[in-house]
Amino acid sequence: MVTIMADNQTDWTSALIGYRTYLELERGLSQNSIQAYIRDIEQFSEFAQKEEGTSSPTGIEMETVEHFMGSLFDRGLARNSQARMLSGVRSFCKYLRIEGLIEGDPVELVESPRPQRKLPDVL
């Protein structure tokens, strides 16, 4: 695995580069899947930096993730899309834990939105 920095402090760009490598080599995901994960984490990163003042991914807290999910809801994003983005944030935090950049899991207690179900058509 790619170790970003020995002192456990890193910037968002370095973390995203390492995360992309992790998705490619460790998880063996397709390029389309990797692009989707990276796009979601870039949105999370932008939110965390601008709205929460989180200058480094090592500073991610549960409240940051909850506020991000609330912002997705406020924007009117479908529940399935919200759940997909939360899954990406979970994966990113798992990567950070594997690399020793964070302890604990800031996403552990965040509930995933229930997927929307369509009612069946009645004949």
C-alpha positions in Angstrom: 0.0 0.0 0.0 1.0 3.6 -0.5 2.1 5.4 2.6 1.3 9.1 2.2 3.4 10.7 5.0 5.1 9.3 7.9 3.9 11.9 10.4 0.2 11.1 9.7 -0.5 14.6 8.3 -1.5 14.8 4.7 -3.4 17.1 2.4 -6.5 16.2 0.4 -4.6 16.0 -3.0 -2.1 13.4 -1.6 -4.9 11.4 0.0 -6.9 11.3 -3.2 -3.9 10.2 -5.2 -3.2 7.4 -2.7 -6.9 6.5 -2.6 -7.0 6.2 -6.4 -4.0 3.8 -6.2 -5.7 1.8 -3.5 -8.9 1.5 -5.6 -6.8 0.4 -8.6 -4.3 -2.0 -7.0 -6.0 -3.3 -3.8 -9.6 -3.3 -4.8 -9.1 -3.9 -8.6 -12.0 -1.7 -9.6 -12.9 -0.7 -13.1 -11.9 2.8 -14.3 -15.5 3.9 -14.4 -16.0 2.8 -10.7 -12.7 4.5 -9.7 -13.8 7.7 -11.4 -17.2 7.6 -9.6 -15.5 7.1 -6.2 -13.0 9.9 -6.8 -15.7 12.3 -8.0 -17.7 11.6 -4.9 -14.7 12.1 -2.6 -13.8 15.3 -4.4 -17.2 16.7 -3.6 -16.8 15.6 0.0 -13.4 17.1 0.2 -14.7 20.4 -1.2 -17.5 20.5 1.3 -15.2 19.5 4.2 -12.7 22.3 3.4 -15.2 25.1 2.5 -18.1 24.4 4.9 -16.4 22.7 7.8 -12.9 24.1 7.6 -11.3 20.6 7.6 -7.9 21.3 6.1 -6.7 17.7 6.1 -8.5 14.3 5.6 -7.0 13.4 9.0 -9.4 15.8 10.6 -12.6 14.1 9.3 -15.2 13.7 12.1 -18.6 12.2 12.3 -20.2 15.7 12.3 -18.4 16.5 9.0 -19.9 13.4 7.4 -23.4 14.1 8.8 -23.3 17.8 7.6 -22.2 16.6 4.2 -25.1 14.1 4.0 -27.5 16.9 5.1 -26.2 19.1 2.3 -26.9 16.4 -0.2 -30.4 16.1 1.1 -30.9 19.8 1.0 -29.8 19.8 -2.6 -32.5 17.4 -3.4 -30.2 14.5 -4.3 -32.1 11.2 -4.6 -31.7 8.8 -1.6 -30.0 6.2 -3.8 -27.4 8.8 -4.8 -27.0 9.9 -1.2 -26.4 6.2 -0.2 -23.8 5.8 -3.0 -21.9 8.9 -1.9 -21.9 7.8 1.7 -20.6 4.4 0.6 -17.7 6.2 -1.1 -16.9 8.3 2.0 -17.0 5.0 4.0 -14.5 3.5 1.6 -12.3 6.6 1.7 -12.2 6.5 5.5 -11.4 2.8 5.5 -8.4 3.6 3.2 -7.3 6.3 5.7 -7.5 3.8 8.6 -5.6 1.2 6.6 -2.8 3.7 5.9 -2.7 4.7 9.6 -3.8 8.3 8.9 -6.8 8.2 11.1 -7.8 6.1 14.1 -11.4 5.1 14.6 -14.2 5.3 12.1 -15.9 8.7 11.6 -18.6 7.1 9.4 -19.4 4.1 11.7 -22.5 5.6 13.3 -23.8 7.5 10.2 -26.9 5.8 8.9 -27.3 5.3 5.2 -30.4 6.7 3.6 -32.9 4.0 2.8 -33.2 3.3 -1.0 -36.3 4.5 -2.7 -38.6 1.7 -3.8 -41.0 2.1 -6.6 -44.5 0.7 -6.1 -45.4 -2.0 -8.5 -47.9 -1.3 -11.2 -51.3 -2.9 -10.6 -52.8 -4.6 -13.6 
